[in-house]
Amino acid sequence: MATIKKGIVKVGEIDFRWSVFRQPTWATARHDKLSLLGVAILVEHPEPSRRDLLLEFDIDPTRHGDMPQHQRFRITDGRLVEAIESAMSAGWDAESRGKRFVYEAGTLQPR
């Protein structure tokens, strides 16, 4: 079974395109300390030159030890719509222009 890495989700009257921007991985933070970066989903407006949204989901680092890249995540359309609506409430305006809006979308559970 293939993992879907892009699609379309309807929020209100707009069909947003989404795609996996980043899979879970470890990254070096300050003072050479490792930190866990979760799944990131890029949400784009169907019209070109609009402001993109980057949804960053945290993951539970205790699952599968220290190998987040071996975990599989499934984001349902409902969870994606909820995260997009929350980003809109936090100030993301899909009709505006400007740099990408980054929104911390909460924790995502592996399947």
LOPATOR-370710 format. One record per atom (N, C-alpha, C): residue number from 1; atom name; x, y, z. Coordinates in nm, 2 decimals. Layout:
% residues N
vose i:NUM&at:CA&px:X&py:Y&pz:Z
...
% end
This chain:
% residues 111
vose i:1&at:N&px:0.08&py:-0.12&pz:0.00
vose i:1&at:CA&px:0.00&py:0.00&pz:0.00
vose i:1&at:C&px:0.09&py:0.12&pz:0.00
vose i:2&at:N&px:0.07&py:0.21&pz:-0.10
vose i:2&at:CA&px:0.15&py:0.33&pz:-0.11
vose i:2&at:C&px:0.10&py:0.44&pz:-0.01
vose i:3&at:N&px:0.19&py:0.52&pz:0.04
vose i:3&at:CA&px:0.15&py:0.63&pz:0.13
vose i:3&at:C&px:0.12&py:0.75&pz:0.04
vose i:4&at:N&px:0.01&py:0.81&pz:0.06
vose i:4&at:CA&px:-0.03&py:0.93&pz:-0.02
vose i:4&at:C&px:0.05&py:1.05&pz:0.04
vose i:5&at:N&px:0.12&py:1.12&pz:-0.05
vose i:5&at:CA&px:0.20&py:1.23&pz:-0.01
vose i:5&at:C&px:0.16&py:1.37&pz:-0.06
vose i:6&at:N&px:0.04&py:1.37&pz:-0.13
vose i:6&at:CA&px:-0.02&py:1.50&pz:-0.17
vose i:6&at:C&px:-0.17&py:1.47&pz:-0.20
vose i:7&at:N&px:-0.24&py:1.59&pz:-0.21
vose i:7&at:CA&px:-0.38&py:1.57&pz:-0.24
vose i:7&at:C&px:-0.45&py:1.71&pz:-0.23
vose i:8&at:N&px:-0.58&py:1.71&pz:-0.23
vose i:8&at:CA&px:-0.66&py:1.83&pz:-0.23
vose i:8&at:C&px:-0.76&py:1.82&pz:-0.11
vose i:9&at:N&px:-0.78&py:1.92&pz:-0.04
vose i:9&at:CA&px:-0.87&py:1.93&pz:0.07
vose i:9&at:C&px:-0.95&py:2.06&pz:0.06
vose i:10&at:N&px:-1.08&py:2.04&pz:0.08
vose i:10&at:CA&px:-1.17&py:2.16&pz:0.07
vose i:10&at:C&px:-1.20&py:2.22&pz:0.21
vose i:11&at:N&px:-1.17&py:2.35&pz:0.22
vose i:11&at:CA&px:-1.20&py:2.42&pz:0.34
vose i:11&at:C&px:-1.28&py:2.54&pz:0.30
vose i:12&at:N&px:-1.41&py:2.54&pz:0.35
vose i:12&at:CA&px:-1.50&py:2.65&pz:0.30
vose i:12&at:C&px:-1.53&py:2.62&pz:0.16
vose i:13&at:N&px:-1.50&py:2.72&pz:0.07
vose i:13&at:CA&px:-1.53&py:2.71&pz:-0.07
vose i:13&at:C&px:-1.40&py:2.69&pz:-0.15
vose i:14&at:N&px:-1.28&py:2.68&pz:-0.08
vose i:14&at:CA&px:-1.16&py:2.67&pz:-0.15
vose i:14&at:C&px:-1.10&py:2.53&pz:-0.14
vose i:15&at:N&px:-1.05&py:2.48&pz:-0.26
vose i:15&at:CA&px:-0.98&py:2.35&pz:-0.27
vose i:15&at:C&px:-0.83&py:2.38&pz:-0.26
vose i:16&at:N&px:-0.78&py:2.35&pz:-0.14
vose i:16&at:CA&px:-0.63&py:2.37&pz:-0.12
vose i:16&at:C&px:-0.56&py:2.25&pz:-0.16
vose i:17&at:N&px:-0.44&py:2.27&pz:-0.22
vose i:17&at:CA&px:-0.35&py:2.16&pz:-0.25
vose i:17&at:C&px:-0.26&py:2.14&pz:-0.13
vose i:18&at:N&px:-0.23&py:2.02&pz:-0.10
vose i:18&at:CA&px:-0.14&py:1.99&pz:0.01
vose i:18&at:C&px:-0.04&py:1.89&pz:-0.03
vose i:19&at:N&px:0.08&py:1.89&pz:0.03
vose i:19&at:CA&px:0.19&py:1.79&pz:0.00
vose i:19&at:C&px:0.28&py:1.78&pz:0.13
vose i:20&at:N&px:0.34&py:1.66&pz:0.14
vose i:20&at:CA&px:0.43&py:1.64&pz:0.25
vose i:20&at:C&px:0.56&py:1.73&pz:0.22
vose i:21&at:N&px:0.59&py:1.82&pz:0.31
vose i:21&at:CA&px:0.71&py:1.90&pz:0.30
vose i:21&at:C&px:0.83&py:1.84&pz:0.36
vose i:22&at:N&px:0.81&py:1.78&pz:0.48
vose i:22&at:CA&px:0.92&py:1.72&pz:0.55
vose i:22&at:C&px:0.87&py:1.59&pz:0.63
vose i:23&at:N&px:0.94&py:1.49&pz:0.62
vose i:23&at:CA&px:0.92&py:1.37&pz:0.70
vose i:23&at:C&px:0.99&py:1.38&pz:0.83
vose i:24&at:N&px:0.95&py:1.31&pz:0.93
vose i:24&at:CA&px:1.01&py:1.32&pz:1.06
vose i:24&at:C&px:1.16&py:1.29&pz:1.05
vose i:25&at:N&px:1.24&py:1.37&pz:1.13
vose i:25&at:CA&px:1.38&py:1.35&pz:1.12
vose i:25&at:C&px:1.45&py:1.41&pz:1.25
vose i:26&at:N&px:1.57&py:1.37&pz:1.27
vose i:26&at:CA&px:1.65&py:1.44&pz:1.38
vose i:26&at:C&px:1.73&py:1.55&pz:1.32
vose i:27&at:N&px:1.75&py:1.66&pz:1.39
vose i:27&at:CA&px:1.83&py:1.77&pz:1.34
vose i:27&at:C&px:1.91&py:1.82&pz:1.46
vose i:28&at:N&px:2.02&py:1.88&pz:1.43
vose i:28&at:CA&px:2.11&py:1.93&pz:1.53
vose i:28&at:C&px:2.06&py:2.07&pz:1.57
vose i:29&at:N&px:2.04&py:2.09&pz:1.69
vose i:29&at:CA&px:2.00&py:2.22&pz:1.75
vose i:29&at:C&px:2.12&py:2.29&pz:1.81
vose i:30&at:N&px:2.09&py:2.38&pz:1.90
vose i:30&at:CA&px:2.19&py:2.45&pz:1.97
vose i:30&at:C&px:2.28&py:2.36&pz:2.05
vose i:31&at:N&px:2.41&py:2.39&pz:2.06
vose i:31&at:CA&px:2.50&py:2.32&pz:2.14
vose i:31&at:C&px:2.51&py:2.17&pz:2.10
vose i:32&at:N&px:2.50&py:2.15&pz:1.97
vose i:32&at:CA&px:2.50&py:2.01&pz:1.92
vose i:32&at:C&px:2.41&py:1.91&pz:1.98
vose i:33&at:N&px:2.30&py:1.96&pz:2.03
vose i:33&at:CA&px:2.19&py:1.88&pz:2.09
vose i:33&at:C&px:2.10&py:1.84&pz:1.98
vose i:34&at:N&px:2.06&py:1.71&pz:1.97
vose i:34&at:CA&px:1.96&py:1.67&pz:1.87
vose i:34&at:C&px:1.82&py:1.70&pz:1.91
vose i:35&at:N&px:1.74&py:1.74&pz:1.81
vose i:35&at:CA&px:1.60&py:1.77&pz:1.84
vose i:35&at:C&px:1.52&py:1.70&pz:1.73
vose i:36&at:N&px:1.40&py:1.66&pz:1.76
vose i:36&at:CA&px:1.32&py:1.59&pz:1.67
vose i:36&at:C&px:1.23&py:1.69&pz:1.60
vose i:37&at:N&px:1.23&py:1.68&pz:1.46
vose i:37&at:CA&px:1.15&py:1.76&pz:1.38
vose i:37&at:C&px:1.04&py:1.66&pz:1.33
vose i:38&at:N&px:0.91&py:1.70&pz:1.35
vose i:38&at:CA&px:0.80&py:1.62&pz:1.31
vose i:38&at:C&px:0.76&py:1.64&pz:1.16
vose i:39&at:N&px:0.65&py:1.59&pz:1.13
vose i:39&at:CA&px:0.60&py:1.59&pz:0.99
vose i:39&at:C&px:0.56&py:1.74&pz:0.96
vose i:40&at:N&px:0.58&py:1.78&pz:0.84
vose i:40&at:CA&px:0.54&py:1.92&pz:0.80
vose i:40&at:C&px:0.46&py:1.90&pz:0.67
vose i:41&at:N&px:0.35&py:1.97&pz:0.66
vose i:41&at:CA&px:0.26&py:1.97&pz:0.54
vose i:41&at:C&px:0.25&py:2.11&pz:0.48
vose i:42&at:N&px:0.28&py:2.12&pz:0.35
vose i:42&at:CA&px:0.27&py:2.25&pz:0.28
vose i:42&at:C&px:0.13&py:2.25&pz:0.22
vose i:43&at:N&px:0.06&py:2.36&pz:0.25
vose i:43&at:CA&px:-0.08&py:2.39&pz:0.20
vose i:43&at:C&px:-0.07&py:2.51&pz:0.11
vose i:44&at:N&px:-0.12&py:2.49&pz:-0.01
vose i:44&at:CA&px:-0.11&py:2.60&pz:-0.11
vose i:44&at:C&px:-0.25&py:2.63&pz:-0.17
vose i:45&at:N&px:-0.27&py:2.76&pz:-0.19
vose i:45&at:CA&px:-0.39&py:2.81&pz:-0.25
vose i:45&at:C&px:-0.39&py:2.78&pz:-0.40
vose i:46&at:N&px:-0.51&py:2.75&pz:-0.45
vose i:46&at:CA&px:-0.51&py:2.71&pz:-0.60
vose i:46&at:C&px:-0.47&py:2.83&pz:-0.69
vose i:47&at:N&px:-0.48&py:2.95&pz:-0.65
vose i:47&at:CA&px:-0.44&py:3.06&pz:-0.73
vose i:47&at:C&px:-0.29&py:3.09&pz:-0.70
vose i:48&at:N&px:-0.21&py:3.11&pz:-0.81
vose i:48&at:CA&px:-0.07&py:3.13&pz:-0.79
vose i:48&at:C&px:-0.04&py:3.27&pz:-0.71
vose i:49&at:N&px:0.07&py:3.28&pz:-0.66
vose i:49&at:CA&px:0.12&py:3.40&pz:-0.59
vose i:49&at:C&px:0.04&py:3.43&pz:-0.46
vose i:50&at:N&px:-0.01&py:3.33&pz:-0.40
vose i:50&at:CA&px:-0.08&py:3.35&pz:-0.27
vose i:50&at:C&px:0.01&py:3.30&pz:-0.16
vose i:51&at:N&px:-0.03&py:3.33&pz:-0.03
vose i:51&at:CA&px:0.06&py:3.30&pz:0.08
vose i:51&at:C&px:0.04&py:3.15&pz:0.12
vose i:52&at:N&px:0.15&py:3.08&pz:0.12
vose i:52&at:CA&px:0.14&py:2.93&pz:0.16
vose i:52&at:C&px:0.13&py:2.92&pz:0.31
vose i:53&at:N&px:0.09&py:2.80&pz:0.35
vose i:53&at:CA&px:0.08&py:2.76&pz:0.49
vose i:53&at:C&px:0.17&py:2.64&pz:0.51
vose i:54&at:N&px:0.25&py:2.64&pz:0.61
vose i:54&at:CA&px:0.33&py:2.52&pz:0.65
vose i:54&at:C&px:0.28&py:2.47&pz:0.79
vose i:55&at:N&px:0.21&py:2.36&pz:0.79
vose i:55&at:CA&px:0.16&py:2.30&pz:0.91
vose i:55&at:C&px:0.27&py:2.21&pz:0.97
vose i:56&at:N&px:0.32&py:2.24&pz:1.09
vose i:56&at:CA&px:0.42&py:2.15&pz:1.15
vose i:56&at:C&px:0.36&py:2.07&pz:1.26
vose i:57&at:N&px:0.36&py:1.94&pz:1.25
vose i:57&at:CA&px:0.31&py:1.85&pz:1.35
vose i:57&at:C&px:0.42&py:1.79&pz:1.43
vose i:58&at:N&px:0.40&py:1.79&pz:1.56
vose i:58&at:CA&px:0.49&py:1.72&pz:1.65
vose i:58&at:C&px:0.46&py:1.57&pz:1.65
vose i:59&at:N&px:0.56&py:1.49&pz:1.68
vose i:59&at:CA&px:0.54&py:1.35&pz:1.69
vose i:59&at:C&px:0.59&py:1.30&pz:1.83
vose i:60&at:N&px:0.55&py:1.19&pz:1.87
vose i:60&at:CA&px:0.59&py:1.13&pz:2.00
vose i:60&at:C&px:0.72&py:1.07&pz:1.99
vose i:61&at:N&px:0.83&py:1.12&pz:2.04
vose i:61&at:CA&px:0.96&py:1.06&pz:2.02
vose i:61&at:C&px:0.99&py:0.93&pz:2.09
vose i:62&at:N&px:0.90&py:0.89&pz:2.18
vose i:62&at:CA&px:0.91&py:0.77&pz:2.25
vose i:62&at:C&px:0.87&py:0.65&pz:2.17
vose i:63&at:N&px:0.79&py:0.67&pz:2.07
vose i:63&at:CA&px:0.75&py:0.56&pz:1.98
vose i:63&at:C&px:0.86&py:0.52&pz:1.89
vose i:64&at:N&px:0.89&py:0.39&pz:1.88
vose i:64&at:CA&px:0.99&py:0.34&pz:1.79
vose i:64&at:C&px:1.13&py:0.39&pz:1.83
vose i:65&at:N&px:1.15&py:0.42&pz:1.95
vose i:65&at:CA&px:1.28&py:0.46&pz:2.00
vose i:65&at:C&px:1.33&py:0.59&pz:1.93
vose i:66&at:N&px:1.45&py:0.58&pz:1.88
vose i:66&at:CA&px:1.50&py:0.71&pz:1.82
vose i:66&at:C&px:1.50&py:0.70&pz:1.67
vose i:67&at:N&px:1.40&py:0.64&pz:1.61
vose i:67&at:CA&px:1.40&py:0.62&pz:1.46
vose i:67&at:C&px:1.27&py:0.67&pz:1.41
vose i:68&at:N&px:1.25&py:0.81&pz:1.41
vose i:68&at:CA&px:1.12&py:0.86&pz:1.36
vose i:68&at:C&px:1.10&py:0.84&pz:1.21
vose i:69&at:N&px:1.21&py:0.82&pz:1.14
vose i:69&at:CA&px:1.20&py:0.80&pz:0.99
vose i:69&at:C&px:1.14&py:0.67&pz:0.96
vose i:70&at:N&px:1.13&py:0.57&pz:1.06
vose i:70&at:CA&px:1.06&py:0.44&pz:1.03
vose i:70&at:C&px:0.92&py:0.44&pz:1.07
vose i:71&at:N&px:0.87&py:0.55&pz:1.12
vose i:71&at:CA&px:0.73&py:0.56&pz:1.16
vose i:71&at:C&px:0.65&py:0.61&pz:1.04
vose i:72&at:N&px:0.52&py:0.56&pz:1.03
vose i:72&at:CA&px:0.43&py:0.60&pz:0.92
vose i:72&at:C&px:0.32&py:0.68&pz:0.98
vose i:73&at:N&px:0.29&py:0.79&pz:0.92
vose i:73&at:CA&px:0.18&py:0.88&pz:0.97
vose i:73&at:C&px:0.07&py:0.89&pz:0.87
vose i:74&at:N&px:-0.05&py:0.90&pz:0.92
vose i:74&at:CA&px:-0.16&py:0.92&pz:0.83
vose i:74&at:C&px:-0.24&py:1.05&pz:0.88
vose i:75&at:N&px:-0.26&py:1.14&pz:0.79
vose i:75&at:CA&px:-0.33&py:1.26&pz:0.83
vose i:75&at:C&px:-0.46&py:1.25&pz:0.76
vose i:76&at:N&px:-0.57&py:1.24&pz:0.83
vose i:76&at:CA&px:-0.70&py:1.24&pz:0.77
vose i:76&at:C&px:-0.74&py:1.37&pz:0.72
vose i:77&at:N&px:-0.84&py:1.37&pz:0.63
vose i:77&at:CA&px:-0.88&py:1.50&pz:0.57
vose i:77&at:C&px:-0.94&py:1.59&pz:0.69
vose i:78&at:N&px:-1.01&py:1.52&pz:0.78
vose i:78&at:CA&px:-1.07&py:1.60&pz:0.89
vose i:78&at:C&px:-0.97&py:1.67&pz:0.98
vose i:79&at:N&px:-0.86&py:1.59&pz:1.00
vose i:79&at:CA&px:-0.75&py:1.65&pz:1.09
vose i:79&at:C&px:-0.68&py:1.76&pz:1.01
vose i:80&at:N&px:-0.67&py:1.75&pz:0.88
vose i:80&at:CA&px:-0.60&py:1.85&pz:0.80
vose i:80&at:C&px:-0.69&py:1.98&pz:0.79
vose i:81&at:N&px:-0.82&py:1.96&pz:0.77
vose i:81&at:CA&px:-0.91&py:2.07&pz:0.77
vose i:81&at:C&px:-0.91&py:2.14&pz:0.91
vose i:82&at:N&px:-0.91&py:2.07&pz:1.01
vose i:82&at:CA&px:-0.90&py:2.13&pz:1.15
vose i:82&at:C&px:-0.78&py:2.21&pz:1.17
vose i:83&at:N&px:-0.66&py:2.16&pz:1.12
vose i:83&at:CA&px:-0.54&py:2.23&pz:1.13
vose i:83&at:C&px:-0.54&py:2.36&pz:1.05
vose i:84&at:N&px:-0.59&py:2.35&pz:0.93
vose i:84&at:CA&px:-0.60&py:2.47&pz:0.84
vose i:84&at:C&px:-0.69&py:2.57&pz:0.90
vose i:85&at:N&px:-0.81&py:2.53&pz:0.95
vose i:85&at:CA&px:-0.90&py:2.63&pz:1.01
vose i:85&at:C&px:-0.84&py:2.69&pz:1.14
vose i:86&at:N&px:-0.76&py:2.62&pz:1.22
vose i:86&at:CA&px:-0.69&py:2.67&pz:1.33
vose i:86&at:C&px:-0.59&py:2.77&pz:1.29
vose i:87&at:N&px:-0.51&py:2.74&pz:1.18
vose i:87&at:CA&px:-0.42&py:2.84&pz:1.13
vose i:87&at:C&px:-0.48&py:2.97&pz:1.08
vose i:88&at:N&px:-0.60&py:2.96&pz:1.02
vose i:88&at:CA&px:-0.68&py:3.07&pz:0.98
vose i:88&at:C&px:-0.72&py:3.16&pz:1.10
vose i:89&at:N&px:-0.76&py:3.09&pz:1.21
vose i:89&at:CA&px:-0.80&py:3.16&pz:1.33
vose i:89&at:C&px:-0.68&py:3.23&pz:1.40
vose i:90&at:N&px:-0.56&py:3.17&pz:1.37
vose i:90&at:CA&px:-0.43&py:3.23&pz:1.43
vose i:90&at:C&px:-0.37&py:3.34&pz:1.34
vose i:91&at:N&px:-0.44&py:3.37&pz:1.23
vose i:91&at:CA&px:-0.39&py:3.48&pz:1.15
vose i:91&at:C&px:-0.35&py:3.45&pz:1.00
vose i:92&at:N&px:-0.35&py:3.33&pz:0.96
vose i:92&at:CA&px:-0.32&py:3.30&pz:0.82
vose i:92&at:C&px:-0.43&py:3.34&pz:0.73
vose i:93&at:N&px:-0.40&py:3.42&pz:0.63
vose i:93&at:CA&px:-0.50&py:3.47&pz:0.53
vose i:93&at:C&px:-0.45&py:3.41&pz:0.40
vose i:94&at:N&px:-0.52&py:3.31&pz:0.35
vose i:94&at:CA&px:-0.49&py:3.24&pz:0.23
vose i:94&at:C&px:-0.49&py:3.33&pz:0.11
vose i:95&at:N&px:-0.57&py:3.44&pz:0.11
vose i:95&at:CA&px:-0.58&py:3.53&pz:0.00
vose i:95&at:C&px:-0.47&py:3.64&pz:0.00
vose i:96&at:N&px:-0.39&py:3.65&pz:0.11
vose i:96&at:CA&px:-0.29&py:3.75&pz:0.11
vose i:96&at:C&px:-0.16&py:3.70&pz:0.04
vose i:97&at:N&px:-0.07&py:3.79&pz:0.03
vose i:97&at:CA&px:0.06&py:3.76&pz:-0.03
vose i:97&at:C&px:0.16&py:3.77&pz:0.08
vose i:98&at:N&px:0.28&py:3.72&pz:0.06
vose i:98&at:CA&px:0.38&py:3.73&pz:0.16
vose i:98&at:C&px:0.45&py:3.60&pz:0.19
vose i:99&at:N&px:0.54&py:3.60&pz:0.28
vose i:99&at:CA&px:0.62&py:3.48&pz:0.31
vose i:99&at:C&px:0.53&py:3.37&pz:0.37
vose i:100&at:N&px:0.58&py:3.25&pz:0.37
vose i:100&at:CA&px:0.50&py:3.13&pz:0.42
vose i:100&at:C&px:0.47&py:3.15&pz:0.56
vose i:101&at:N&px:0.34&py:3.12&pz:0.60
vose i:101&at:CA&px:0.30&py:3.12&pz:0.74
vose i:101&at:C&px:0.32&py:2.98&pz:0.80
vose i:102&at:N&px:0.40&py:2.98&pz:0.91
vose i:102&at:CA&px:0.43&py:2.85&pz:0.97
vose i:102&at:C&px:0.34&py:2.84&pz:1.10
vose i:103&at:N&px:0.27&py:2.73&pz:1.11
vose i:103&at:CA&px:0.18&py:2.71&pz:1.22
vose i:103&at:C&px:0.20&py:2.57&pz:1.29
vose i:104&at:N&px:0.22&py:2.58&pz:1.42
vose i:104&at:CA&px:0.24&py:2.45&pz:1.50
vose i:104&at:C&px:0.10&py:2.39&pz:1.52
vose i:105&at:N&px:0.08&py:2.28&pz:1.45
vose i:105&at:CA&px:-0.05&py:2.21&pz:1.44
vose i:105&at:C&px:-0.08&py:2.11&pz:1.55
vose i:106&at:N&px:0.01&py:2.09&pz:1.64
vose i:106&at:CA&px:-0.02&py:1.99&pz:1.75
vose i:106&at:C&px:0.05&py:1.86&pz:1.72
vose i:107&at:N&px:0.01&py:1.75&pz:1.79
vose i:107&at:CA&px:0.08&py:1.62&pz:1.78
vose i:107&at:C&px:0.01&py:1.53&pz:1.68
vose i:108&at:N&px:0.08&py:1.46&pz:1.61
vose i:108&at:CA&px:0.03&py:1.36&pz:1.52
vose i:108&at:C&px:0.07&py:1.22&pz:1.56
vose i:109&at:N&px:-0.02&py:1.13&pz:1.56
vose i:109&at:CA&px:0.00&py:0.99&pz:1.60
vose i:109&at:C&px:0.04&py:0.91&pz:1.49
vose i:110&at:N&px:0.14&py:0.82&pz:1.50
vose i:110&at:CA&px:0.17&py:0.72&pz:1.40
vose i:110&at:C&px:0.06&py:0.62&pz:1.38
vose i:111&at:N&px:0.05&py:0.56&pz:1.27
vose i:111&at:CA&px:-0.06&py:0.46&pz:1.25
vose i:111&at:C&px:-0.01&py:0.32&pz:1.27
% end
